[in-house]
Amino acid sequence: MERKIIKTSDGSSTIYLKEWDEHYHSKHGAVQEAYHVFINSGFYPFLKDNPAKELSILEIGFGTGLNAFITLIEAEKASVKVDYEGVEAYPVSEEEVKLLNYIEQLQAEDKSDLFTEMHQMSWGEFHSVTDYFQLKKRKEFFADIDDSDQFNLIYFDAFGARVQPELWEESIFRKMYTALKENGILVTYAAKGSVRRAMQKVGFEVEKLPGPPGKREMLRAVKKQLKNP
């Protein structure tokens, strides 16, 4: 499938899939979306309600590494040690990584080597990136995830239901529910009623939140208590 690097409305880059007419991040602003959905609606709200010095995160769709890299930056600011696992079946190429402008957009020139290193690391094992951030990249399909009671937070950043509806069904969210620890949070840019209902059916308590630029709403789901969905 043809992939092209483009600039989004906030100046940050993303990858565009022509065949699907789909973007890896919001065309209205890749960095803005990442901060709004995953950091400001997931990372910090979890820490506010569950003060901790360690945090375990699962990302569904590692993609360009933007969400992981921003989390690395924020983990250092918050003095929280993060174990981060990013699942991706189709990794981006080294050539594509070189064309992404996240270092410039995030004014993170001091961490430029770390961003490159994250993409070059071997898959399937943890690597210490900084004192506050440990990364494991998992090359697998989302349907094959079988973690249980392991994560505090899930960044659900799969391609949209318009092009991959199977990634937004009850069976996937049951896996997400099982993977989370009690009081764990799942955040996603999506807000479709069918997605919300699928989350609720497996046991999540779901709330609508204001969406990032270009989207009216997004969803945050919480595993309030252990159930047997």
Beta strands, then each sheet from edge to edge (+ up, - down):
strand 1: 3-7
strand 2: 13-17
strand 3: 22-23
strand 4: 54-60
strand 5: 81-87
strand 6: 127-130
strand 7: 133-138
strand 8: 151-156
strand 9: 180-188
strand 10: 205-210
strand 11: 217-222
sheet 1: 1+ 2- 3+
sheet 2: 6+ 7- 5- 4- 8- 9- 11+ 10-
end
